[in-house]
């Protein structure tokens, strides 16, 4: 199977991992999981459920907060990933 169009050879070969869909997906999932875990850690002592932290991360990663920074949007959340 040929994976040349799907995954990056790596930054050590001079390729940007953000030019490949699988790398972008992994970064998006990692950011979402880390922010959810962090907010869950903060909100758990207040008695909030996991749903609240997931909803807040969705708001933060949406166009209201992170979406205003064009550099992050172009690299981590490009239009082609939608």
mmCIF file of the N, C-alpha and C atoms, coordinates in Angstrom:
data_MODEL
# 
_entry.id   MODEL 
# 
loop_
_atom_site.group_PDB 
_atom_site.id 
_atom_site.type_symbol 
_atom_site.label_atom_id 
_atom_site.label_alt_id 
_atom_site.label_comp_id 
_atom_site.label_asym_id 
_atom_site.label_entity_id 
_atom_site.label_seq_id 
_atom_site.pdbx_PDB_ins_code 
_atom_site.Cartn_x 
_atom_site.Cartn_y 
_atom_site.Cartn_z 
_atom_site.occupancy 
_atom_site.B_iso_or_equiv 
_atom_site.pdbx_formal_charge 
_atom_site.auth_seq_id 
_atom_site.auth_comp_id 
_atom_site.auth_asym_id 
_atom_site.auth_atom_id 
_atom_site.pdbx_PDB_model_num 
ATOM 1   N N  . UNK A 1 1  ? 0.836   -1.166 0.000  1.00 0.00 ? 1  UNK A N  1 
ATOM 2   C CA . UNK A 1 1  ? 0.000   0.000  0.000  1.00 0.00 ? 1  UNK A CA 1 
ATOM 3   C C  . UNK A 1 1  ? 0.887   1.236  0.000  1.00 0.00 ? 1  UNK A C  1 
ATOM 4   N N  . UNK A 1 2  ? 0.521   2.262  -0.754 1.00 0.00 ? 2  UNK A N  1 
ATOM 5   C CA . UNK A 1 2  ? 1.314   3.471  -0.883 1.00 0.00 ? 2  UNK A CA 1 
ATOM 6   C C  . UNK A 1 2  ? 0.730   4.568  -0.003 1.00 0.00 ? 2  UNK A C  1 
ATOM 7   N N  . UNK A 1 3  ? 1.512   5.041  0.971  1.00 0.00 ? 3  UNK A N  1 
ATOM 8   C CA . UNK A 1 3  ? 1.055   6.056  1.910  1.00 0.00 ? 3  UNK A CA 1 
ATOM 9   C C  . UNK A 1 3  ? 1.661   7.428  1.635  1.00 0.00 ? 3  UNK A C  1 
ATOM 10  N N  . UNK A 1 4  ? 2.248   7.662  0.481  1.00 0.00 ? 4  UNK A N  1 
ATOM 11  C CA . UNK A 1 4  ? 2.955   8.914  0.223  1.00 0.00 ? 4  UNK A CA 1 
ATOM 12  C C  . UNK A 1 4  ? 2.056   10.134 0.277  1.00 0.00 ? 4  UNK A C  1 
ATOM 13  N N  . UNK A 1 5  ? 0.797   10.023 -0.091 1.00 0.00 ? 5  UNK A N  1 
ATOM 14  C CA . UNK A 1 5  ? -0.098  11.162 -0.060 1.00 0.00 ? 5  UNK A CA 1 
ATOM 15  C C  . UNK A 1 5  ? -0.820  11.342 1.254  1.00 0.00 ? 5  UNK A C  1 
ATOM 16  N N  . UNK A 1 6  ? -0.631  10.415 2.193  1.00 0.00 ? 6  UNK A N  1 
ATOM 17  C CA . UNK A 1 6  ? -1.392  10.435 3.428  1.00 0.00 ? 6  UNK A CA 1 
ATOM 18  C C  . UNK A 1 6  ? -0.550  10.859 4.616  1.00 0.00 ? 6  UNK A C  1 
ATOM 19  N N  . UNK A 1 7  ? 0.670   10.410 4.703  1.00 0.00 ? 7  UNK A N  1 
ATOM 20  C CA . UNK A 1 7  ? 1.472   10.725 5.880  1.00 0.00 ? 7  UNK A CA 1 
ATOM 21  C C  . UNK A 1 7  ? 2.810   11.340 5.493  1.00 0.00 ? 7  UNK A C  1 
ATOM 22  N N  . UNK A 1 8  ? 3.340   12.087 6.418  1.00 0.00 ? 8  UNK A N  1 
ATOM 23  C CA . UNK A 1 8  ? 4.581   12.818 6.203  1.00 0.00 ? 8  UNK A CA 1 
ATOM 24  C C  . UNK A 1 8  ? 5.794   11.921 6.432  1.00 0.00 ? 8  UNK A C  1 
ATOM 25  N N  . UNK A 1 9  ? 6.867   12.213 5.712  1.00 0.00 ? 9  UNK A N  1 
ATOM 26  C CA . UNK A 1 9  ? 8.125   11.514 5.948  1.00 0.00 ? 9  UNK A CA 1 
ATOM 27  C C  . UNK A 1 9  ? 8.777   11.977 7.239  1.00 0.00 ? 9  UNK A C  1 
ATOM 28  N N  . UNK A 1 10 ? 8.432   13.159 7.685  1.00 0.00 ? 10 UNK A N  1 
ATOM 29  C CA . UNK A 1 10 ? 8.933   13.675 8.952  1.00 0.00 ? 10 UNK A CA 1 
ATOM 30  C C  . UNK A 1 10 ? 9.650   14.997 8.794  1.00 0.00 ? 10 UNK A C  1 
ATOM 31  N N  . UNK A 1 11 ? 9.782   15.694 9.906  1.00 0.00 ? 11 UNK A N  1 
ATOM 32  C CA . UNK A 1 11 ? 10.440  16.998 9.869  1.00 0.00 ? 11 UNK A CA 1 
ATOM 33  C C  . UNK A 1 11 ? 11.933  16.858 9.627  1.00 0.00 ? 11 UNK A C  1 
ATOM 34  N N  . UNK A 1 12 ? 12.473  15.685 9.884  1.00 0.00 ? 12 UNK A N  1 
ATOM 35  C CA . UNK A 1 12 ? 13.900  15.479 9.666  1.00 0.00 ? 12 UNK A CA 1 
ATOM 36  C C  . UNK A 1 12 ? 14.240  15.370 8.184  1.00 0.00 ? 12 UNK A C  1 
ATOM 37  N N  . UNK A 1 13 ? 13.228  15.133 7.359  1.00 0.00 ? 13 UNK A N  1 
ATOM 38  C CA . UNK A 1 13 ? 13.418  15.104 5.907  1.00 0.00 ? 13 UNK A CA 1 
ATOM 39  C C  . UNK A 1 13 ? 12.993  16.419 5.260  1.00 0.00 ? 13 UNK A C  1 
ATOM 40  N N  . UNK A 1 14 ? 12.696  17.413 6.069  1.00 0.00 ? 14 UNK A N  1 
ATOM 41  C CA . UNK A 1 14 ? 12.343  18.723 5.568  1.00 0.00 ? 14 UNK A CA 1 
ATOM 42  C C  . UNK A 1 14 ? 10.892  18.876 5.156  1.00 0.00 ? 14 UNK A C  1 
ATOM 43  N N  . UNK A 1 15 ? 10.052  17.936 5.506  1.00 0.00 ? 15 UNK A N  1 
ATOM 44  C CA . UNK A 1 15 ? 8.631   18.014 5.171  1.00 0.00 ? 15 UNK A CA 1 
ATOM 45  C C  . UNK A 1 15 ? 7.838   18.561 6.350  1.00 0.00 ? 15 UNK A C  1 
ATOM 46  N N  . UNK A 1 16 ? 6.843   19.367 6.046  1.00 0.00 ? 16 UNK A N  1 
ATOM 47  C CA . UNK A 1 16 ? 5.953   19.863 7.089  1.00 0.00 ? 16 UNK A CA 1 
ATOM 48  C C  . UNK A 1 16 ? 4.867   18.824 7.338  1.00 0.00 ? 16 UNK A C  1 
ATOM 49  N N  . UNK A 1 17 ? 4.706   18.380 8.562  1.00 0.00 ? 17 UNK A N  1 
ATOM 50  C CA . UNK A 1 17 ? 3.669   17.390 8.837  1.00 0.00 ? 17 UNK A CA 1 
ATOM 51  C C  . UNK A 1 17 ? 2.262   17.944 8.656  1.00 0.00 ? 17 UNK A C  1 
ATOM 52  N N  . UNK A 1 18 ? 2.113   19.271 8.642  1.00 0.00 ? 18 UNK A N  1 
ATOM 53  C CA . UNK A 1 18 ? 0.796   19.868 8.488  1.00 0.00 ? 18 UNK A CA 1 
ATOM 54  C C  . UNK A 1 18 ? 0.310   19.879 7.046  1.00 0.00 ? 18 UNK A C  1 
ATOM 55  N N  . UNK A 1 19 ? 1.087   19.332 6.127  1.00 0.00 ? 19 UNK A N  1 
ATOM 56  C CA . UNK A 1 19 ? 0.651   19.215 4.735  1.00 0.00 ? 19 UNK A CA 1 
ATOM 57  C C  . UNK A 1 19 ? -0.047  17.890 4.460  1.00 0.00 ? 19 UNK A C  1 
ATOM 58  N N  . UNK A 1 20 ? -0.180  17.048 5.461  1.00 0.00 ? 20 UNK A N  1 
ATOM 59  C CA . UNK A 1 20 ? -0.753  15.719 5.290  1.00 0.00 ? 20 UNK A CA 1 
ATOM 60  C C  . UNK A 1 20 ? -1.962  15.557 6.212  1.00 0.00 ? 20 UNK A C  1 
ATOM 61  N N  . UNK A 1 21 ? -3.029  14.952 5.713  1.00 0.00 ? 21 UNK A N  1 
ATOM 62  C CA . UNK A 1 21 ? -4.270  14.897 6.491  1.00 0.00 ? 21 UNK A CA 1 
ATOM 63  C C  . UNK A 1 21 ? -4.179  14.077 7.772  1.00 0.00 ? 21 UNK A C  1 
ATOM 64  N N  . UNK A 1 22 ? -3.428  13.001 7.785  1.00 0.00 ? 22 UNK A N  1 
ATOM 65  C CA . UNK A 1 22 ? -3.372  12.187 9.004  1.00 0.00 ? 22 UNK A CA 1 
ATOM 66  C C  . UNK A 1 22 ? -2.652  12.929 10.131 1.00 0.00 ? 22 UNK A C  1 
ATOM 67  N N  . UNK A 1 23 ? -1.614  13.669 9.808  1.00 0.00 ? 23 UNK A N  1 
ATOM 68  C CA . UNK A 1 23 ? -0.898  14.435 10.834 1.00 0.00 ? 23 UNK A CA 1 
ATOM 69  C C  . UNK A 1 23 ? -1.771  15.547 11.399 1.00 0.00 ? 23 UNK A C  1 
ATOM 70  N N  . UNK A 1 24 ? -2.516  16.204 10.531 1.00 0.00 ? 24 UNK A N  1 
ATOM 71  C CA . UNK A 1 24 ? -3.422  17.272 10.985 1.00 0.00 ? 24 UNK A CA 1 
ATOM 72  C C  . UNK A 1 24 ? -4.502  16.693 11.882 1.00 0.00 ? 24 UNK A C  1 
ATOM 73  N N  . UNK A 1 25 ? -5.041  15.544 11.521 1.00 0.00 ? 25 UNK A N  1 
ATOM 74  C CA . UNK A 1 25 ? -6.066  14.900 12.339 1.00 0.00 ? 25 UNK A CA 1 
ATOM 75  C C  . UNK A 1 25 ? -5.522  14.532 13.712 1.00 0.00 ? 25 UNK A C  1 
ATOM 76  N N  . UNK A 1 26 ? -4.318  13.981 13.767 1.00 0.00 ? 26 UNK A N  1 
ATOM 77  C CA . UNK A 1 26 ? -3.727  13.610 15.054 1.00 0.00 ? 26 UNK A CA 1 
ATOM 78  C C  . UNK A 1 26 ? -3.483  14.825 15.932 1.00 0.00 ? 26 UNK A C  1 
ATOM 79  N N  . UNK A 1 27 ? -3.059  15.935 15.348 1.00 0.00 ? 27 UNK A N  1 
ATOM 80  C CA . UNK A 1 27 ? -2.846  17.169 16.123 1.00 0.00 ? 27 UNK A CA 1 
ATOM 81  C C  . UNK A 1 27 ? -4.176  17.705 16.632 1.00 0.00 ? 27 UNK A C  1 
ATOM 82  N N  . UNK A 1 28 ? -5.202  17.685 15.797 1.00 0.00 ? 28 UNK A N  1 
ATOM 83  C CA . UNK A 1 28 ? -6.519  18.156 16.217 1.00 0.00 ? 28 UNK A CA 1 
ATOM 84  C C  . UNK A 1 28 ? -7.072  17.308 17.366 1.00 0.00 ? 28 UNK A C  1 
ATOM 85  N N  . UNK A 1 29 ? -6.951  15.999 17.243 1.00 0.00 ? 29 UNK A N  1 
ATOM 86  C CA . UNK A 1 29 ? -7.434  15.110 18.303 1.00 0.00 ? 29 UNK A CA 1 
ATOM 87  C C  . UNK A 1 29 ? -6.635  15.278 19.591 1.00 0.00 ? 29 UNK A C  1 
ATOM 88  N N  . UNK A 1 30 ? -5.324  15.477 19.459 1.00 0.00 ? 30 UNK A N  1 
ATOM 89  C CA . UNK A 1 30 ? -4.480  15.655 20.641 1.00 0.00 ? 30 UNK A CA 1 
ATOM 90  C C  . UNK A 1 30 ? -4.812  16.942 21.373 1.00 0.00 ? 30 UNK A C  1 
ATOM 91  N N  . UNK A 1 31 ? -4.994  18.026 20.629 1.00 0.00 ? 31 UNK A N  1 
ATOM 92  C CA . UNK A 1 31 ? -5.343  19.304 21.257 1.00 0.00 ? 31 UNK A CA 1 
ATOM 93  C C  . UNK A 1 31 ? -6.692  19.191 21.964 1.00 0.00 ? 31 UNK A C  1 
ATOM 94  N N  . UNK A 1 32 ? -7.653  18.578 21.302 1.00 0.00 ? 32 UNK A N  1 
ATOM 95  C CA . UNK A 1 32 ? -8.977  18.419 21.894 1.00 0.00 ? 32 UNK A CA 1 
ATOM 96  C C  . UNK A 1 32 ? -8.929  17.564 23.161 1.00 0.00 ? 32 UNK A C  1 
ATOM 97  N N  . UNK A 1 33 ? -8.205  16.457 23.123 1.00 0.00 ? 33 UNK A N  1 
ATOM 98  C CA . UNK A 1 33 ? -8.116  15.575 24.288 1.00 0.00 ? 33 UNK A CA 1 
ATOM 99  C C  . UNK A 1 33 ? -7.378  16.232 25.449 1.00 0.00 ? 33 UNK A C  1 
ATOM 100 N N  . UNK A 1 34 ? -6.291  16.939 25.155 1.00 0.00 ? 34 UNK A N  1 
ATOM 101 C CA . UNK A 1 34 ? -5.531  17.600 26.224 1.00 0.00 ? 34 UNK A CA 1 
ATOM 102 C C  . UNK A 1 34 ? -6.333  18.721 26.874 1.00 0.00 ? 34 UNK A C  1 
ATOM 103 N N  . UNK A 1 35 ? -7.006  19.535 26.074 1.00 0.00 ? 35 UNK A N  1 
ATOM 104 C CA . UNK A 1 35 ? -7.817  20.603 26.655 1.00 0.00 ? 35 UNK A CA 1 
ATOM 105 C C  . UNK A 1 35 ? -8.991  20.047 27.449 1.00 0.00 ? 35 UNK A C  1 
ATOM 106 N N  . UNK A 1 36 ? -9.603  18.975 26.964 1.00 0.00 ? 36 UNK A N  1 
ATOM 107 C CA . UNK A 1 36 ? -10.710 18.361 27.696 1.00 0.00 ? 36 UNK A CA 1 
ATOM 108 C C  . UNK A 1 36 ? -10.239 17.801 29.035 1.00 0.00 ? 36 UNK A C  1 
ATOM 109 N N  . UNK A 1 37 ? -9.102  17.146 29.034 1.00 0.00 ? 37 UNK A N  1 
ATOM 110 C CA . UNK A 1 37 ? -8.571  16.593 30.285 1.00 0.00 ? 37 UNK A CA 1 
ATOM 111 C C  . UNK A 1 37 ? -8.212  17.696 31.277 1.00 0.00 ? 37 UNK A C  1 
ATOM 112 N N  . UNK A 1 38 ? -7.626  18.767 30.762 1.00 0.00 ? 38 UNK A N  1 
ATOM 113 C CA . UNK A 1 38 ? -7.251  19.884 31.637 1.00 0.00 ? 38 UNK A CA 1 
ATOM 114 C C  . UNK A 1 38 ? -8.484  20.544 32.248 1.00 0.00 ? 38 UNK A C  1 
ATOM 115 N N  . UNK A 1 39 ? -9.492  20.798 31.428 1.00 0.00 ? 39 UNK A N  1 
ATOM 116 C CA . UNK A 1 39 ? -10.711 21.401 31.965 1.00 0.00 ? 39 UNK A CA 1 
ATOM 117 C C  . UNK A 1 39 ? -11.442 20.450 32.901 1.00 0.00 ? 39 UNK A C  1 
ATOM 118 N N  . UNK A 1 40 ? -11.399 19.175 32.615 1.00 0.00 ? 40 UNK A N  1 
ATOM 119 C CA . UNK A 1 40 ? -12.029 18.207 33.514 1.00 0.00 ? 40 UNK A CA 1 
ATOM 120 C C  . UNK A 1 40 ? -11.323 18.198 34.870 1.00 0.00 ? 40 UNK A C  1 
ATOM 121 N N  . UNK A 1 41 ? -10.013 18.337 34.843 1.00 0.00 ? 41 UNK A N  1 
ATOM 122 C CA . UNK A 1 41 ? -9.248  18.404 36.090 1.00 0.00 ? 41 UNK A CA 1 
ATOM 123 C C  . UNK A 1 41 ? -9.645  19.625 36.910 1.00 0.00 ? 41 UNK A C  1 
ATOM 124 N N  . UNK A 1 42 ? -9.878  20.739 36.225 1.00 0.00 ? 42 UNK A N  1 
ATOM 125 C CA . UNK A 1 42 ? -10.271 21.963 36.930 1.00 0.00 ? 42 UNK A CA 1 
ATOM 126 C C  . UNK A 1 42 ? -11.728 21.950 37.395 1.00 0.00 ? 42 UNK A C  1 
ATOM 127 N N  . UNK A 1 43 ? -12.607 21.386 36.586 1.00 0.00 ? 43 UNK A N  1 
ATOM 128 C CA . UNK A 1 43 ? -14.040 21.447 36.884 1.00 0.00 ? 43 UNK A CA 1 
ATOM 129 C C  . UNK A 1 43 ? -14.554 20.284 37.719 1.00 0.00 ? 43 UNK A C  1 
ATOM 130 N N  . UNK A 1 44 ? -13.804 19.209 37.821 1.00 0.00 ? 44 UNK A N  1 
ATOM 131 C CA . UNK A 1 44 ? -14.244 18.044 38.588 1.00 0.00 ? 44 UNK A CA 1 
ATOM 132 C C  . UNK A 1 44 ? -14.471 18.367 40.072 1.00 0.00 ? 44 UNK A C  1 
ATOM 133 N N  . UNK A 1 45 ? -13.590 19.118 40.731 1.00 0.00 ? 45 UNK A N  1 
ATOM 134 C CA . UNK A 1 45 ? -13.872 19.456 42.136 1.00 0.00 ? 45 UNK A CA 1 
ATOM 135 C C  . UNK A 1 45 ? -15.130 20.308 42.319 1.00 0.00 ? 45 UNK A C  1 
ATOM 136 N N  . UNK A 1 46 ? -15.568 20.991 41.262 1.00 0.00 ? 46 UNK A N  1 
ATOM 137 C CA . UNK A 1 46 ? -16.779 21.806 41.341 1.00 0.00 ? 46 UNK A CA 1 
ATOM 138 C C  . UNK A 1 46 ? -18.041 20.985 41.084 1.00 0.00 ? 46 UNK A C  1 
ATOM 139 N N  . UNK A 1 47 ? -17.878 19.701 40.785 1.00 0.00 ? 47 UNK A N  1 
ATOM 140 C CA . UNK A 1 47 ? -19.011 18.809 40.574 1.00 0.00 ? 47 UNK A CA 1 
ATOM 141 C C  . UNK A 1 47 ? -19.553 18.814 39.162 1.00 0.00 ? 47 UNK A C  1 
ATOM 142 N N  . UNK A 1 48 ? -18.810 19.370 38.222 1.00 0.00 ? 48 UNK A N  1 
ATOM 143 C CA . UNK A 1 48 ? -19.276 19.398 36.837 1.00 0.00 ? 48 UNK A CA 1 
ATOM 144 C C  . UNK A 1 48 ? -18.952 18.078 36.140 1.00 0.00 ? 48 UNK A C  1 
ATOM 145 N N  . UNK A 1 49 ? -19.790 17.727 35.176 1.00 0.00 ? 49 UNK A N  1 
ATOM 146 C CA . UNK A 1 49 ? -19.601 16.467 34.463 1.00 0.00 ? 49 UNK A CA 1 
ATOM 147 C C  . UNK A 1 49 ? -18.615 16.637 33.313 1.00 0.00 ? 49 UNK A C  1 
ATOM 148 N N  . UNK A 1 50 ? -18.265 15.517 32.704 1.00 0.00 ? 50 UNK A N  1 
ATOM 149 C CA . UNK A 1 50 ? -17.347 15.533 31.571 1.00 0.00 ? 50 UNK A CA 1 
ATOM 150 C C  . UNK A 1 50 ? -17.969 16.244 30.376 1.00 0.00 ? 50 UNK A C  1 
ATOM 151 N N  . UNK A 1 51 ? -19.280 16.215 30.268 1.00 0.00 ? 51 UNK A N  1 
ATOM 152 C CA . UNK A 1 51 ? -19.960 16.874 29.154 1.00 0.00 ? 51 UNK A CA 1 
ATOM 153 C C  . UNK A 1 51 ? -19.695 18.381 29.156 1.00 0.00 ? 51 UNK A C  1 
ATOM 154 N N  . UNK A 1 52 ? -19.666 18.985 30.325 1.00 0.00 ? 52 UNK A N  1 
ATOM 155 C CA . UNK A 1 52 ? -19.439 20.432 30.431 1.00 0.00 ? 52 UNK A CA 1 
ATOM 156 C C  . UNK A 1 52 ? -18.039 20.781 29.948 1.00 0.00 ? 52 UNK A C  1 
ATOM 157 N N  . UNK A 1 53 ? -17.033 20.001 30.334 1.00 0.00 ? 53 UNK A N  1 
ATOM 158 C CA . UNK A 1 53 ? -15.675 20.289 29.878 1.00 0.00 ? 53 UNK A CA 1 
ATOM 159 C C  . UNK A 1 53 ? -15.548 20.081 28.366 1.00 0.00 ? 53 UNK A C  1 
ATOM 160 N N  . UNK A 1 54 ? -16.214 19.071 27.819 1.00 0.00 ? 54 UNK A N  1 
ATOM 161 C CA . UNK A 1 54 ? -16.188 18.849 26.369 1.00 0.00 ? 54 UNK A CA 1 
ATOM 162 C C  . UNK A 1 54 ? -16.883 19.983 25.627 1.00 0.00 ? 54 UNK A C  1 
ATOM 163 N N  . UNK A 1 55 ? -17.964 20.477 26.168 1.00 0.00 ? 55 UNK A N  1 
ATOM 164 C CA . UNK A 1 55 ? -18.687 21.568 25.544 1.00 0.00 ? 55 UNK A CA 1 
ATOM 165 C C  . UNK A 1 55 ? -17.853 22.855 25.570 1.00 0.00 ? 55 UNK A C  1 
ATOM 166 N N  . UNK A 1 56 ? -17.179 23.125 26.674 1.00 0.00 ? 56 UNK A N  1 
ATOM 167 C CA . UNK A 1 56 ? -16.329 24.304 26.773 1.00 0.00 ? 56 UNK A CA 1 
ATOM 168 C C  . UNK A 1 56 ? -15.138 24.229 25.823 1.00 0.00 ? 56 UNK A C  1 
ATOM 169 N N  . UNK A 1 57 ? -14.574 23.047 25.651 1.00 0.00 ? 57 UNK A N  1 
ATOM 170 C CA . UNK A 1 57 ? -13.474 22.874 24.694 1.00 0.00 ? 57 UNK A CA 1 
ATOM 171 C C  . UNK A 1 57 ? -13.976 23.114 23.280 1.00 0.00 ? 57 UNK A C  1 
ATOM 172 N N  . UNK A 1 58 ? -15.179 22.681 22.968 1.00 0.00 ? 58 UNK A N  1 
ATOM 173 C CA . UNK A 1 58 ? -15.756 22.954 21.660 1.00 0.00 ? 58 UNK A CA 1 
ATOM 174 C C  . UNK A 1 58 ? -15.920 24.445 21.415 1.00 0.00 ? 58 UNK A C  1 
ATOM 175 N N  . UNK A 1 59 ? -16.290 25.174 22.439 1.00 0.00 ? 59 UNK A N  1 
ATOM 176 C CA . UNK A 1 59 ? -16.412 26.627 22.310 1.00 0.00 ? 59 UNK A CA 1 
ATOM 177 C C  . UNK A 1 59 ? -15.047 27.271 22.140 1.00 0.00 ? 59 UNK A C  1 
ATOM 178 N N  . UNK A 1 60 ? -14.062 26.796 22.902 1.00 0.00 ? 60 UNK A N  1 
ATOM 179 C CA . UNK A 1 60 ? -12.709 27.361 22.813 1.00 0.00 ? 60 UNK A CA 1 
ATOM 180 C C  . UNK A 1 60 ? -12.088 27.080 21.452 1.00 0.00 ? 60 UNK A C  1 
ATOM 181 N N  . UNK A 1 61 ? -12.270 25.878 20.921 1.00 0.00 ? 61 UNK A N  1 
ATOM 182 C CA . UNK A 1 61 ? -11.676 25.516 19.639 1.00 0.00 ? 61 UNK A CA 1 
ATOM 183 C C  . UNK A 1 61 ? -12.465 26.045 18.444 1.00 0.00 ? 61 UNK A C  1 
ATOM 184 N N  . UNK A 1 62 ? -13.636 26.574 18.695 1.00 0.00 ? 62 UNK A N  1 
ATOM 185 C CA . UNK A 1 62 ? -14.465 27.108 17.619 1.00 0.00 ? 62 UNK A CA 1 
ATOM 186 C C  . UNK A 1 62 ? -14.023 28.490 17.179 1.00 0.00 ? 62 UNK A C  1 
ATOM 187 N N  . UNK A 1 63 ? -14.838 29.123 16.344 1.00 0.00 ? 63 UNK A N  1 
ATOM 188 C CA . UNK A 1 63 ? -14.467 30.427 15.786 1.00 0.00 ? 63 UNK A CA 1 
ATOM 189 C C  . UNK A 1 63 ? -14.489 31.566 16.802 1.00 0.00 ? 63 UNK A C  1 
ATOM 190 N N  . UNK A 1 64 ? -15.054 31.338 17.975 1.00 0.00 ? 64 UNK A N  1 
ATOM 191 C CA . UNK A 1 64 ? -15.128 32.416 18.963 1.00 0.00 ? 64 UNK A CA 1 
ATOM 192 C C  . UNK A 1 64 ? -13.789 32.741 19.603 1.00 0.00 ? 64 UNK A C  1 
ATOM 193 N N  . UNK A 1 65 ? -12.965 31.737 19.879 1.00 0.00 ? 65 UNK A N  1 
ATOM 194 C CA . UNK A 1 65 ? -11.707 31.965 20.600 1.00 0.00 ? 65 UNK A CA 1 
ATOM 195 C C  . UNK A 1 65 ? -10.504 31.668 19.714 1.00 0.00 ? 65 UNK A C  1 
ATOM 196 N N  . UNK A 1 66 ? -10.258 30.411 19.424 1.00 0.00 ? 66 UNK A N  1 
ATOM 197 C CA . UNK A 1 66 ? -9.091  30.011 18.629 1.00 0.00 ? 66 UNK A CA 1 
ATOM 198 C C  . UNK A 1 66 ? -9.258  30.419 17.168 1.00 0.00 ? 66 UNK A C  1 
ATOM 199 N N  . UNK A 1 67 ? -10.489 30.429 16.674 1.00 0.00 ? 67 UNK A N  1 
ATOM 200 C CA . UNK A 1 67 ? -10.753 30.747 15.279 1.00 0.00 ? 67 UNK A CA 1 
ATOM 201 C C  . UNK A 1 67 ? -10.364 32.162 14.883 1.00 0.00 ? 67 UNK A C  1 
ATOM 202 N N  . UNK A 1 68 ? -10.131 33.021 15.845 1.00 0.00 ? 68 UNK A N  1 
ATOM 203 C CA . UNK A 1 68 ? -9.733  34.396 15.533 1.00 0.00 ? 68 UNK A CA 1 
ATOM 204 C C  . UNK A 1 68 ? -8.255  34.514 15.189 1.00 0.00 ? 68 UNK A C  1 
ATOM 205 N N  . UNK A 1 69 ? -7.457  33.539 15.589 1.00 0.00 ? 69 UNK A N  1 
ATOM 206 C CA . UNK A 1 69 ? -6.020  33.553 15.302 1.00 0.00 ? 69 UNK A CA 1 
ATOM 207 C C  . UNK A 1 69 ? -5.770  32.847 13.972 1.00 0.00 ? 69 UNK A C  1 
ATOM 208 N N  . UNK A 1 70 ? -5.452  33.606 12.944 1.00 0.00 ? 70 UNK A N  1 
ATOM 209 C CA . UNK A 1 70 ? -5.313  33.041 11.600 1.00 0.00 ? 70 UNK A CA 1 
ATOM 210 C C  . UNK A 1 70 ? -4.163  32.052 11.473 1.00 0.00 ? 70 UNK A C  1 
ATOM 211 N N  . UNK A 1 71 ? -3.088  32.240 12.233 1.00 0.00 ? 71 UNK A N  1 
ATOM 212 C CA . UNK A 1 71 ? -1.938  31.337 12.138 1.00 0.00 ? 71 UNK A CA 1 
ATOM 213 C C  . UNK A 1 71 ? -2.317  29.936 12.594 1.00 0.00 ? 71 UNK A C  1 
ATOM 214 N N  . UNK A 1 72 ? -3.005  29.837 13.713 1.00 0.00 ? 72 UNK A N  1 
ATOM 215 C CA . UNK A 1 72 ? -3.421  28.535 14.234 1.00 0.00 ? 72 UNK A CA 1 
ATOM 216 C C  . UNK A 1 72 ? -4.454  27.898 13.307 1.00 0.00 ? 72 UNK A C  1 
ATOM 217 N N  . UNK A 1 73 ? -5.385  28.699 12.831 1.00 0.00 ? 73 UNK A N  1 
ATOM 218 C CA . UNK A 1 73 ? -6.435  28.160 11.955 1.00 0.00 ? 73 UNK A CA 1 
ATOM 219 C C  . UNK A 1 73 ? -5.838  27.615 10.664 1.00 0.00 ? 73 UNK A C  1 
ATOM 220 N N  . UNK A 1 74 ? -4.889  28.326 10.075 1.00 0.00 ? 74 UNK A N  1 
ATOM 221 C CA . UNK A 1 74 ? -4.303  27.872 8.809  1.00 0.00 ? 74 UNK A CA 1 
ATOM 222 C C  . UNK A 1 74 ? -3.467  26.607 8.964  1.00 0.00 ? 74 UNK A C  1 
ATOM 223 N N  . UNK A 1 75 ? -2.796  26.441 10.095 1.00 0.00 ? 75 UNK A N  1 
ATOM 224 C CA . UNK A 1 75 ? -1.935  25.271 10.296 1.00 0.00 ? 75 UNK A CA 1 
ATOM 225 C C  . UNK A 1 75 ? -2.682  24.079 10.880 1.00 0.00 ? 75 UNK A C  1 
ATOM 226 N N  . UNK A 1 76 ? -3.407  24.298 11.965 1.00 0.00 ? 76 UNK A N  1 
ATOM 227 C CA . UNK A 1 76 ? -4.005  23.179 12.703 1.00 0.00 ? 76 UNK A CA 1 
ATOM 228 C C  . UNK A 1 76 ? -5.422  22.859 12.232 1.00 0.00 ? 76 UNK A C  1 
ATOM 229 N N  . UNK A 1 77 ? -6.182  23.865 11.842 1.00 0.00 ? 77 UNK A N  1 
ATOM 230 C CA . UNK A 1 77 ? -7.573  23.667 11.408 1.00 0.00 ? 77 UNK A CA 1 
ATOM 231 C C  . UNK A 1 77 ? -7.778  24.248 10.007 1.00 0.00 ? 77 UNK A C  1 
ATOM 232 N N  . UNK A 1 78 ? -7.086  23.713 8.995  1.00 0.00 ? 78 UNK A N  1 
ATOM 233 C CA . UNK A 1 78 ? -7.254  24.252 7.644  1.00 0.00 ? 78 UNK A CA 1 
ATOM 234 C C  . UNK A 1 78 ? -8.627  23.891 7.071  1.00 0.00 ? 78 UNK A C  1 
ATOM 235 N N  . UNK A 1 79 ? -9.073  24.631 6.089  1.00 0.00 ? 79 UNK A N  1 
ATOM 236 C CA . UNK A 1 79 ? -10.381 24.380 5.450  1.00 0.00 ? 79 UNK A CA 1 
ATOM 237 C C  . UNK A 1 79 ? -10.475 22.976 4.866  1.00 0.00 ? 79 UNK A C  1 
ATOM 238 N N  . UNK A 1 80 ? -9.353  22.449 4.378  1.00 0.00 ? 80 UNK A N  1 
ATOM 239 C CA . UNK A 1 80 ? -9.393  21.117 3.765  1.00 0.00 ? 80 UNK A CA 1 
ATOM 240 C C  . UNK A 1 80 ? -9.686  20.021 4.778  1.00 0.00 ? 80 UNK A C  1 
ATOM 241 N N  . UNK A 1 81 ? -9.496  20.279 6.080  1.00 0.00 ? 81 UNK A N  1 
ATOM 242 C CA . UNK A 1 81 ? -9.766  19.257 7.086  1.00 0.00 ? 81 UNK A CA 1 
ATOM 243 C C  . UNK A 1 81 ? -11.245 19.165 7.431  1.00 0.00 ? 81 UNK A C  1 
ATOM 244 N N  . UNK A 1 82 ? -12.031 20.134 6.992  1.00 0.00 ? 82 UNK A N  1 
ATOM 245 C CA . UNK A 1 82 ? -13.473 20.085 7.249  1.00 0.00 ? 82 UNK A CA 1 
ATOM 246 C C  . UNK A 1 82 ? -14.128 19.202 6.229  1.00 0.00 ? 82 UNK A C  1 
# 
